[in-house]
Structures are given as structure tokens and as C-alpha cells.
Amino acid sequence: APASVAAERSPFLDRQRESARLARLVQGQLVRQLGMRYNSVRDLGAKEGPFFVIGENAAPSILVEAAFLTHREEGLRMRSEVYREQLAEGVARGIVAFLDGQRRSGSL
């Protein structure tokens, strides 16, 4: 019985690990992409938690919070198309890096 319980939980644990890796890659790319243009960008790290909106997905999932709108400088940046494009570029680069890793490991 214990082996079957471990087997049942394995896909969830794999998704959790994959989600954490995806989050780290996207976070790193966001910081790199935005840091090239904006000096005040800080890496606050990728956080883990039981986020309701991504909790029961069958695939690796992340929630990207790209700015604090209540922060004056970040709120103003979000009005800029260039800033939003840099955000999108960072997220896309992180996803591509994740998929490349999945292909190399044979997971994709």
C-alpha cells in the first residue's frame, strides 16, 4: 500500500518541482530583461505557496506578479508599452528556457 500512495503522489510532486523550476527561470529572465533598462529592478525571488488560481493544474504552473501598482514608480512603468513588452519578453524567455530543459531531459 505505501508504494501505491507514493506512486499516486509522484505526478503532483513532479508538477510541483517543475513549477518551481519554471518560476525560477521566469523570475531570472524577468530580472535580467528589466534590469537592462531599469536600474531599480530588484530580484525578490520566486515564492512558493498554495495559490488557488494554479493549484490543481495538470501541467507546471506559475503566477507572475510583475509589478506593484500601488508603488508609484512601478505603477507609472506599467503605463509604458516598452515596459510591458520587456515583461512579456522576460516571461517568454523563461518559458523557452524551461521547455528547452524539458526537451534535453526527455520530459517533453
C-alpha positions in Angstrom: 0.0 0.0 0.0 2.7 2.6 0.8 4.2 2.2 -2.7 0.9 2.9 -4.4 0.5 6.0 -2.3 3.9 7.2 -3.3 3.1 6.4 -7.0 -0.2 8.4 -6.7 1.6 11.5 -5.3 4.5 11.3 -7.7 2.9 13.2 -10.6 1.9 16.0 -8.2 5.4 16.3 -6.7 6.9 16.3 -10.2 4.5 19.1 -11.2 5.5 21.0 -8.0 9.2 20.6 -8.8 8.7 21.6 -12.4 6.5 24.6 -11.4 9.3 25.7 -9.0 11.9 25.4 -11.8 9.7 27.2 -14.2 9.1 30.0 -11.7 12.9 30.4 -11.0 13.6 30.5 -14.8 10.9 33.1 -15.5 11.9 35.2 -12.5 15.6 35.2 -13.6 14.7 36.2 -17.1 12.3 38.9 -15.9 15.0 40.4 -13.7 17.6 40.1 -16.5 15.3 41.6 -19.1 14.0 44.5 -17.0 17.4 45.2 -15.3 18.9 46.0 -18.7 16.7 49.1 -18.9 15.6 49.9 -15.4 18.2 50.3 -12.7 15.9 49.9 -9.7 14.7 46.4 -10.6 15.3 44.0 -7.7 15.1 40.3 -7.6 12.6 39.4 -4.9 12.9 35.7 -5.7 10.4 33.1 -6.8 7.9 32.3 -4.0 6.1 29.1 -3.4 2.6 28.8 -2.0 -0.8 27.2 -2.3 -2.1 29.7 -4.9 -5.7 28.9 -5.6 -5.6 30.0 -9.3 -2.9 27.5 -10.2 -3.4 24.8 -7.6 -4.9 21.9 -9.5 -3.3 22.2 -12.9 -2.1 19.1 -14.7 0.9 21.0 -16.1 3.6 23.1 -14.4 2.0 26.4 -13.5 3.2 29.8 -12.2 1.6 33.1 -11.2 3.6 36.1 -12.4 3.2 39.3 -10.4 5.2 41.7 -12.5 4.7 45.0 -10.6 3.1 46.6 -7.6 0.6 49.1 -9.0 0.5 50.8 -5.6 4.2 51.5 -5.9 4.4 54.9 -7.6 7.3 54.1 -9.9 6.1 50.7 -10.9 2.6 51.9 -11.4 3.9 54.5 -13.8 6.1 52.0 -15.6 3.0 49.8 -16.3 1.6 52.5 -18.5 4.6 52.2 -20.8 4.2 49.8 -23.8 8.0 49.3 -23.7 7.9 48.1 -20.1 5.0 45.8 -20.8 6.9 44.4 -23.8 10.0 43.8 -21.6 7.8 42.0 -19.1 6.4 39.8 -21.9 9.9 39.1 -23.3 11.2 38.1 -19.9 8.3 35.7 -19.3 8.6 34.2 -22.8 12.4 33.7 -22.4 11.8 31.9 -19.1 9.2 29.6 -20.6 11.5 28.9 -23.6 14.4 28.0 -21.2 12.1 25.7 -19.3 10.9 23.9 -22.4 14.5 23.6 -23.7 15.4 21.9 -20.4 12.4 19.6 -20.7 13.4 18.6 -24.2 17.0 17.9 -23.1 15.9 15.8 -20.2 13.4 13.9 -22.4 10.4 15.1 -20.4 8.8 16.8 -23.3 
